[in-house]
Amino acid sequence: MNLSRENREIRRILYRPLLDLLRILENWSKFRVELKKLVHNHVVLKTELVYVTQKSFIQLNMFGLNEEYINKNVSNLKNKLKMSESQIIKNLGYYKDIVRDVYSIEDTFNDIIHNTIIKEILYSGIIGNGTNSISVDIIMDFIIYLKDCIESDCKIQEHIIKLIEDLKGYHTRNIQCCLGFFQSSPYGDHLEKGELLSSIKKAIREFVTQ
């Protein structure tokens, strides 16, 4: 088998899995940002509801608002919270679909490394061009890291929602602290700010378009 035939075979083996991985990364970035916004907005609504409920007597005294008005305001906020929670649950479902896709792509690459050609060049920079090239083993390590990041962020986001729901009126400051100190996607933030993700995506794009 000459070099050109070997290169064609490598491309045939890796093209679809790498394209799928790139699609997963794009979807993950999209849903991660959307989920962060949803979680943040949910915390804001919960804080507002707690504040309105806790401070209703101040509103009555200072602004002469009647109890019916306050109850209507509280009811509207509760409805918004239910809608917000529904959106978060829906988005978390998308997020968990991505986790399943990552597991699937991990299985695919585990199968690929048993291919005779790939096994021989497992540590060679065959994905991408020149200084941007990376090896199959780096891709595999990255997939494991990505999977851990997504799963960890999912757990954090679910815990934040549960925590916010448990906080009552006298915990208003604690809820506000969640806005300032809780990151709803810290592992994803760290991954996207680093060079690893951009290097992986660049190398894959070069490979699938060459």
Backbone as CSV, one residue per row, in Angstrom:
resi,resn,N_x,N_y,N_z,CA_x,CA_y,CA_z,C_x,C_y,C_z
1,MET,0.851,-1.199,0.000,0.000,0.000,0.000,0.881,1.242,0.000
2,ASN,0.771,2.081,-1.043,1.597,3.276,-1.084,1.024,4.357,-0.171
3,LEU,1.765,5.485,-0.036,1.404,6.532,0.919,0.056,7.160,0.592
4,SER,-0.211,7.446,-0.684,-1.458,8.107,-1.053,-2.658,7.225,-0.728
5,ARG,-2.525,5.931,-1.011,-3.614,5.009,-0.684,-3.817,4.938,0.832
6,GLU,-2.720,4.956,1.569,-2.798,4.923,3.033,-3.483,6.176,3.559
7,ASN,-3.146,7.320,2.993,-3.773,8.575,3.405,-5.272,8.578,3.117
8,ARG,-5.635,8.022,1.965,-7.066,7.937,1.621,-7.806,7.033,2.599
9,GLU,-7.151,5.962,2.992,-7.768,5.040,3.938,-7.929,5.688,5.318
10,ILE,-6.902,6.436,5.740,-6.972,7.158,7.015,-8.122,8.157,6.989
11,ARG,-8.234,8.859,5.875,-9.301,9.855,5.738,-10.676,9.183,5.760
12,ARG,-10.776,8.044,5.085,-12.035,7.311,5.058,-12.443,6.883,6.468
13,ILE,-11.484,6.454,7.277,-11.763,5.962,8.628,-12.137,7.105,9.571
14,LEU,-11.440,8.231,9.452,-11.576,9.309,10.438,-12.562,10.409,10.050
15,TYR,-12.868,10.520,8.778,-13.651,11.671,8.310,-14.985,11.817,9.039
16,ARG,-15.820,10.795,9.011,-17.152,10.879,9.605,-17.104,11.060,11.129
17,PRO,-16.286,10.300,11.860,-16.220,10.514,13.316,-15.740,11.913,13.694
18,LEU,-14.770,12.450,12.956,-14.278,13.796,13.271,-15.317,14.853,12.936
19,LEU,-16.053,14.650,11.852,-17.127,15.573,11.487,-18.220,15.542,12.561
20,ASP,-18.527,14.345,13.051,-19.527,14.208,14.119,-19.055,14.898,15.397
21,LEU,-17.768,14.763,15.702,-17.218,15.408,16.902,-17.300,16.928,16.770
22,LEU,-17.009,17.452,15.591,-17.096,18.893,15.361,-18.541,19.374,15.535
23,ARG,-19.488,18.606,15.038,-20.910,18.945,15.198,-21.301,18.948,16.676
24,ILE,-20.820,17.967,17.422,-21.096,17.894,18.864,-20.557,19.121,19.575
25,LEU,-19.346,19.535,19.213,-18.723,20.700,19.851,-19.505,21.973,19.568
26,GLU,-19.993,22.116,18.339,-20.776,23.302,17.985,-22.099,23.318,18.745
27,ASN,-22.766,22.172,18.821,-24.033,22.091,19.560,-23.826,22.335,21.047
28,TRP,-22.754,21.782,21.577,-22.438,21.966,23.001,-22.244,23.442,23.319
29,SER,-21.467,24.144,22.506,-21.236,25.574,22.735,-22.533,26.360,22.702
30,LYS,-23.396,26.019,21.762,-24.679,26.715,21.605,-25.580,26.492,22.820
31,PHE,-25.796,25.242,23.187,-26.714,24.933,24.279,-26.134,25.334,25.636
32,ARG,-24.818,25.310,25.763,-24.175,25.697,27.025,-24.433,27.164,27.328
33,VAL,-24.260,28.026,26.330,-24.500,29.458,26.500,-25.974,29.715,26.801
34,GLU,-26.841,29.025,26.074,-28.279,29.205,26.287,-28.680,28.759,27.695
35,LEU,-28.120,27.637,28.150,-28.459,27.124,29.473,-27.956,28.056,30.571
36,LYS,-26.793,28.620,30.379,-26.273,29.583,31.358,-27.223,30.768,31.514
37,LYS,-27.718,31.268,30.393,-28.652,32.402,30.434,-29.940,32.012,31.139
38,LEU,-30.442,30.816,30.845,-31.688,30.358,31.464,-31.544,30.209,32.972
39,VAL,-30.427,29.628,33.401,-30.184,29.456,34.840,-30.059,30.814,35.519
40,HIS,-29.343,31.713,34.893,-29.165,33.056,35.452,-30.518,33.765,35.590
41,ASN,-31.325,33.705,34.532,-32.638,34.352,34.565,-33.545,33.729,35.625
42,HIS,-33.419,32.421,35.813,-34.214,31.730,36.817,-33.864,32.231,38.217
43,VAL,-32.576,32.409,38.455,-32.134,32.922,39.758,-32.660,34.340,39.974
44,VAL,-32.628,35.151,38.928,-33.138,36.526,39.024,-34.626,36.521,39.386
45,LEU,-35.402,35.669,38.711,-36.843,35.586,38.993,-37.108,35.113,40.418
46,LYS,-36.339,34.124,40.857,-36.523,33.613,42.220,-36.194,34.688,43.243
47,THR,-35.134,35.436,42.989,-34.757,36.524,43.898,-35.855,37.573,43.965
48,GLU,-36.402,37.897,42.788,-37.471,38.901,42.741,-38.714,38.416,43.474
49,LEU,-39.042,37.144,43.293,-40.220,36.593,43.973,-40.049,36.623,45.487
50,VAL,-38.879,36.214,45.949,-38.610,36.220,47.392,-38.686,37.637,47.934
51,TYR,-38.118,38.577,47.174,-38.112,39.970,47.622,-39.531,40.520,47.716
52,VAL,-40.330,40.291,46.666,-41.708,40.794,46.647,-42.518,40.186,47.778
53,THR,-42.349,38.881,47.979,-43.093,38.201,49.041,-42.670,38.703,50.419
54,GLN,-41.361,38.855,50.592,-40.826,39.244,51.893,-41.109,40.707,52.216
55,LYS,-41.112,41.546,51.200,-41.224,42.987,51.428,-42.609,43.546,51.079
56,SER,-43.605,42.693,50.988,-44.925,43.160,50.577,-45.494,44.207,51.530
57,PHE,-45.190,44.043,52.797,-45.731,45.016,53.757,-45.127,46.399,53.535
58,ILE,-43.886,46.454,53.046,-43.248,47.750,52.756,-43.951,48.400,51.566
59,GLN,-44.272,47.574,50.562,-44.977,48.098,49.395,-46.345,48.651,49.790
60,LEU,-47.011,47.941,50.668,-48.327,48.384,51.125,-48.246,49.727,51.846
61,ASN,-47.251,49.857,52.702,-47.119,51.072,53.512,-46.621,52.265,52.705
62,MET,-45.628,52.017,51.828,-44.998,53.128,51.118,-45.788,53.565,49.900
63,PHE,-46.390,52.593,49.195,-47.028,52.933,47.928,-48.543,52.785,47.974
64,GLY,-49.060,52.325,49.108,-50.506,52.181,49.245,-51.085,51.142,48.307
65,LEU,-50.289,50.145,47.948,-50.780,49.113,47.045,-51.689,48.153,47.804
66,ASN,-52.742,47.708,47.132,-53.639,46.786,47.814,-53.121,45.356,47.731
67,GLU,-53.652,44.523,48.583,-53.187,43.140,48.684,-53.448,42.363,47.401
68,GLU,-54.540,42.681,46.725,-54.871,41.990,45.478,-53.802,42.238,44.418
69,TYR,-53.309,43.480,44.362,-52.255,43.826,43.404,-50.986,43.017,43.681
70,ILE,-50.624,42.953,44.971,-49.417,42.216,45.358,-49.563,40.734,45.037
71,ASN,-50.711,40.163,45.344,-50.953,38.751,45.069,-50.868,38.458,43.575
72,LYS,-51.371,39.394,42.777,-51.310,39.222,41.326,-49.858,39.257,40.849
73,ASN,-49.084,40.163,41.432,-47.666,40.266,41.086,-46.924,38.978,41.444
74,VAL,-47.206,38.461,42.635,-46.579,37.210,43.083,-46.990,36.060,42.161
75,SER,-48.270,36.011,41.793,-48.761,34.952,40.911,-48.078,35.001,39.541
76,ASN,-47.899,36.214,39.010,-47.217,36.373,37.714,-45.777,35.883,37.780
77,LEU,-45.108,36.212,38.885,-43.722,35.777,39.048,-43.630,34.257,39.162
78,LYS,-44.560,33.658,39.860,-44.572,32.196,40.002,-44.791,31.521,38.651
79,ASN,-45.650,32.111,37.832,-45.890,31.568,36.489,-44.630,31.676,35.628
80,LYS,-43.939,32.810,35.756,-42.682,32.988,35.016,-41.636,31.978,35.464
81,LEU,-41.609,31.705,36.780,-40.668,30.720,37.314,-40.955,29.328,36.763
82,LYS,-42.237,28.972,36.669,-42.600,27.668,36.127,-42.172,27.553,34.665
83,MET,-42.391,28.617,33.902,-41.982,28.618,32.500,-40.465,28.538,32.381
84,SER,-39.772,29.271,33.258,-38.315,29.270,33.261,-37.776,27.880,33.583
85,GLU,-38.367,27.252,34.591,-37.918,25.909,34.969,-38.172,24.908,33.848
86,SER,-39.301,25.059,33.162,-39.631,24.180,32.040,-38.603,24.326,30.920
87,GLN,-38.201,25.568,30.637,-37.192,25.813,29.599,-35.849,25.204,29.989
88,ILE,-35.505,25.310,31.268,-34.238,24.752,31.743,-34.238,23.236,31.615
89,ILE,-35.338,22.608,32.012,-35.447,21.149,31.923,-35.327,20.696,30.466
90,LYS,-35.967,21.446,29.568,-35.897,21.131,28.140,-34.463,21.259,27.636
91,ASN,-33.793,22.333,28.029,-32.417,22.562,27.597,-31.470,21.529,28.190
92,LEU,-31.697,21.155,29.456,-30.883,20.105,30.077,-31.046,18.789,29.321
93,GLY,-32.250,18.579,28.766,-32.471,17.386,27.952,-31.583,17.395,26.722
94,TYR,-31.476,18.564,26.059,-30.576,18.691,24.913,-29.135,18.429,25.345
95,TYR,-28.790,18.972,26.500,-27.441,18.831,27.036,-27.111,17.358,27.259
96,LYS,-28.085,16.627,27.800,-27.857,15.208,28.081,-27.808,14.395,26.793
97,ASP,-28.510,14.866,25.761,-28.391,14.235,24.441,-26.961,14.363,23.922
98,ILE,-26.363,15.527,24.173,-24.981,15.752,23.750,-24.045,14.821,24.511
99,VAL,-24.309,14.620,25.802,-23.500,13.678,26.590,-23.555,12.287,25.966
100,ARG,-24.758,11.855,25.578,-24.899,10.545,24.941,-24.131,10.494,23.616
101,ASP,-24.164,11.605,22.872,-23.418,11.665,21.612,-21.917,11.550,21.864
102,VAL,-21.443,12.169,22.947,-20.017,12.105,23.283,-19.631,10.669,23.646
103,TYR,-20.473,9.990,24.402,-20.219,8.583,24.727,-20.159,7.747,23.457
104,SER,-21.065,8.045,22.526,-21.105,7.294,21.272,-19.837,7.527,20.446
105,ILE,-19.397,8.786,20.373,-18.195,9.089,19.600,-16.958,8.507,20.281
106,GLU,-16.989,8.422,21.606,-15.885,7.777,22.340,-15.805,6.294,21.972
107,ASP,-16.958,5.628,21.916,-16.983,4.222,21.519,-16.455,4.052,20.096
108,THR,-16.838,4.981,19.225,-16.375,4.915,17.830,-14.860,4.985,17.753
109,PHE,-14.258,5.914,18.485,-12.803,6.052,18.450,-12.106,4.874,19.133
110,ASN,-12.742,4.311,20.139,-12.168,3.105,20.758,-12.112,1.955,19.763
111,ASP,-13.122,1.898,18.880,-13.114,0.882,17.821,-12.075,1.212,16.757
112,ILE,-11.933,2.492,16.445,-11.008,2.919,15.389,-9.566,2.540,15.695
113,ILE,-9.170,2.667,16.945,-7.758,2.429,17.280,-7.354,0.967,17.087
114,HIS,-8.329,0.089,16.898,-8.000,-1.317,16.642,-7.742,-1.560,15.159
115,ASN,-8.032,-0.550,14.328,-7.702,-0.654,12.916,-6.180,-0.676,12.756
116,THR,-5.683,-1.578,11.938,-4.227,-1.777,11.803,-3.501,-0.493,11.437
117,ILE,-4.054,0.263,10.473,-3.402,1.490,10.020,-3.353,2.520,11.144
118,ILE,-4.497,2.751,11.802,-4.575,3.759,12.856,-3.704,3.366,14.043
119,LYS,-3.665,2.085,14.348,-2.855,1.613,15.477,-1.386,1.958,15.272
120,GLU,-0.940,1.886,14.040,0.468,2.158,13.729,0.800,3.649,13.810
121,ILE,-0.204,4.514,13.611,0.061,5.964,13.598,-0.740,6.682,14.688
122,LEU,-1.061,5.953,15.756,-1.913,6.487,16.829,-1.363,7.783,17.410
123,TYR,-0.035,7.878,17.500,0.581,9.052,18.139,1.163,10.034,17.124
124,SER,0.834,9.842,15.850,1.340,10.738,14.808,0.351,11.879,14.566
125,GLY,0.890,13.045,14.210,0.034,14.212,13.952,-0.572,14.150,12.573
126,ILE,-1.641,13.403,12.430,-2.259,13.189,11.110,-3.526,14.005,10.914
127,ILE,-4.029,14.629,11.977,-5.268,15.400,11.881,-4.917,16.881,11.854
128,GLY,-5.228,17.553,10.763,-4.834,18.951,10.600,-3.577,19.059,9.763
129,ASN,-3.048,20.274,9.658,-1.873,20.511,8.826,-0.745,21.176,9.606
130,GLY,0.474,20.788,9.295,1.660,21.439,9.856,1.684,21.477,11.370
131,THR,1.946,22.681,11.900,2.047,22.850,13.351,0.705,22.675,14.051
132,ASN,-0.393,22.717,13.304,-1.727,22.567,13.895,-2.172,21.108,13.974
133,SER,-1.354,20.201,13.456,-1.757,18.800,13.406,-1.745,18.161,14.794
134,ILE,-2.676,17.246,14.996,-2.768,16.522,16.262,-2.951,15.039,15.965
135,SER,-2.785,14.228,16.997,-2.862,12.783,16.817,-4.193,12.224,17.301
136,VAL,-4.450,10.995,16.943,-5.699,10.343,17.333,-5.770,10.179,18.851
137,ASP,-4.656,9.873,19.483,-4.678,9.682,20.945,-5.028,10.988,21.665
138,ILE,-4.626,12.142,21.104,-5.007,13.435,21.693,-6.514,13.652,21.563
139,ILE,-7.062,13.286,20.411,-8.508,13.384,20.213,-9.248,12.533,21.247
140,MET,-8.757,11.346,21.485,-9.400,10.443,22.445,-9.329,10.998,23.863
141,ASP,-8.176,11.532,24.236,-8.033,12.154,25.560,-8.976,13.350,25.688
142,PHE,-9.096,14.116,24.609,-9.976,15.285,24.615,-11.436,14.878,24.787
143,ILE,-11.844,13.826,24.123,-13.236,13.358,24.219,-13.570,12.985,25.667
144,ILE,-12.653,12.313,26.342,-12.859,11.951,27.752,-12.974,13.210,28.607
145,TYR,-12.116,14.178,28.342,-12.140,15.446,29.084,-13.434,16.207,28.829
146,LEU,-13.849,16.247,27.562,-15.096,16.916,27.190,-16.282,16.273,27.903
147,LYS,-16.312,14.967,27.907,-17.397,14.225,28.565,-17.465,14.581,30.051
148,ASP,-16.323,14.625,30.696,-16.285,14.974,32.124,-16.771,16.399,32.365
149,CYS,-16.363,17.324,31.485,-16.774,18.731,31.605,-18.289,18.873,31.500
150,ILE,-18.874,18.238,30.485,-20.309,18.367,30.256,-21.094,17.747,31.400
151,GLU,-20.688,16.573,31.827,-21.408,15.895,32.908,-21.302,16.687,34.214
152,SER,-20.129,17.255,34.487,-19.939,18.045,35.706,-20.790,19.306,35.674
153,ASP,-20.835,19.975,34.527,-21.658,21.182,34.399,-23.139,20.860,34.556
154,CYS,-23.582,19.722,34.009,-24.983,19.315,34.158,-25.339,19.159,35.632
155,LYS,-24.467,18.516,36.377,-24.721,18.306,37.808,-24.782,19.639,38.548
156,ILE,-23.870,20.550,38.211,-23.850,21.863,38.857,-25.139,22.625,38.570
157,GLN,-25.564,22.620,37.320,-26.773,23.355,36.951,-28.012,22.787,37.632
158,GLU,-28.077,21.477,37.724,-29.215,20.848,38.403,-29.211,21.182,39.896
159,HIS,-28.019,21.188,40.498,-27.911,21.506,41.929,-28.254,22.970,42.201
160,ILE,-27.874,23.860,41.290,-28.201,25.280,41.470,-29.715,25.469,41.486
161,ILE,-30.402,24.831,40.544,-31.862,24.950,40.490,-32.497,24.424,41.773
162,LYS,-32.037,23.269,42.246,-32.588,22.694,43.477,-32.301,23.602,44.664
163,LEU,-31.100,24.165,44.683,-30.724,25.057,45.788,-31.615,26.288,45.806
164,ILE,-31.816,26.889,44.648,-32.646,28.087,44.564,-34.077,27.797,45.002
165,GLU,-34.592,26.630,44.611,-35.963,26.280,44.988,-36.090,26.081,46.498
166,ASP,-35.001,25.659,47.143,-35.044,25.403,48.588,-34.912,26.680,49.418
167,LEU,-34.348,27.724,48.828,-34.127,28.960,49.577,-35.438,29.719,49.767
168,LYS,-35.675,30.147,50.986,-36.921,30.851,51.317,-36.649,32.334,51.549
169,GLY,-37.682,33.043,52.029,-37.621,34.491,52.160,-36.429,35.021,52.932
170,TYR,-36.126,34.405,54.066,-35.044,34.952,54.879,-33.662,34.632,54.314
171,HIS,-33.637,33.938,53.184,-32.367,33.618,52.532,-32.118,34.513,51.313
172,THR,-32.766,35.663,51.276,-32.656,36.527,50.092,-31.202,36.811,49.723
173,ARG,-30.374,37.132,50.716,-28.970,37.430,50.438,-28.256,36.220,49.852
174,ASN,-28.622,35.029,50.323,-27.998,33.821,49.787,-28.330,33.641,48.314
175,ILE,-29.585,33.941,47.968,-29.982,33.818,46.562,-29.207,34.815,45.714
176,GLN,-29.077,36.034,46.209,-28.333,37.054,45.475,-26.868,36.658,45.330
177,CYS,-26.335,35.975,46.335,-24.951,35.501,46.246,-24.785,34.502,45.112
178,CYS,-25.848,33.728,44.845,-25.779,32.777,43.738,-25.518,33.502,42.427
179,LEU,-26.112,34.672,42.276,-25.903,35.458,41.062,-24.450,35.885,40.926
180,GLY,-23.850,36.254,42.092,-22.494,36.786,42.049,-21.403,35.744,42.045
181,PHE,-21.666,34.585,42.670,-20.579,33.640,42.898,-20.758,32.272,42.250
182,PHE,-21.994,31.888,41.907,-22.196,30.602,41.265,-22.042,30.750,39.765
183,GLN,-21.184,29.927,39.182,-21.114,29.835,37.727,-21.908,28.597,37.343
184,SER,-22.787,28.752,36.390,-23.606,27.599,36.024,-22.899,26.650,35.068
185,SER,-21.749,27.058,34.529,-21.016,26.183,33.609,-19.506,26.415,33.747
186,PRO,-18.953,26.217,34.947,-17.536,26.545,35.174,-16.565,25.678,34.378
187,TYR,-16.882,24.392,34.223,-15.975,23.506,33.481,-15.974,23.863,31.999
188,GLY,-17.170,24.151,31.469,-17.263,24.577,30.077,-16.566,25.900,29.843
189,ASP,-16.717,26.832,30.808,-16.038,28.127,30.699,-14.527,27.925,30.601
190,HIS,-14.004,27.065,31.461,-12.558,26.811,31.488,-12.098,26.193,30.175
191,LEU,-12.875,25.256,29.663,-12.491,24.589,28.419,-12.512,25.555,27.242
192,GLU,-13.545,26.390,27.156,-13.670,27.294,26.008,-12.667,28.444,26.052
193,LYS,-12.193,28.788,27.260,-11.209,29.866,27.363,-9.785,29.379,27.048
194,GLY,-9.574,28.080,27.121,-8.246,27.524,26.872,-7.947,27.348,25.396
195,GLU,-6.713,26.966,25.103,-6.275,26.795,23.721,-6.615,25.411,23.177
196,LEU,-6.842,24.453,24.090,-7.064,23.074,23.650,-8.256,22.961,22.716
197,LEU,-9.390,23.532,23.095,-10.609,23.416,22.289,-10.423,24.043,20.915
198,SER,-9.869,25.243,20.868,-9.683,25.917,19.578,-8.704,25.143,18.695
199,SER,-7.678,24.548,19.298,-6.702,23.757,18.530,-7.349,22.509,17.947
200,ILE,-8.168,21.853,18.764,-8.858,20.646,18.301,-9.799,20.976,17.139
201,LYS,-10.604,22.025,17.300,-11.572,22.394,16.261,-10.853,22.815,14.975
202,LYS,-9.773,23.556,15.124,-9.029,24.002,13.941,-8.438,22.820,13.187
203,ALA,-7.862,21.881,13.923,-7.246,20.706,13.296,-8.298,19.854,12.588
204,ILE,-9.457,19.693,13.226,-10.521,18.888,12.614,-11.030,19.558,11.337
205,ARG,-11.240,20.888,11.395,-11.723,21.601,10.205,-10.737,21.460,9.053
206,GLU,-9.458,21.548,9.359,-8.445,21.407,8.315,-8.460,20.003,7.721
207,PHE,-8.665,19.017,8.574,-8.671,17.629,8.113,-9.869,17.346,7.203
208,VAL,-11.067,17.803,7.610,-12.275,17.467,6.850,-12.424,18.304,5.579
209,THR,-11.677,19.400,5.477,-11.791,20.253,4.290,-10.601,20.100,3.341
210,GLN,-9.604,19.328,3.733,-8.408,19.228,2.884,-8.664,18.363,1.648
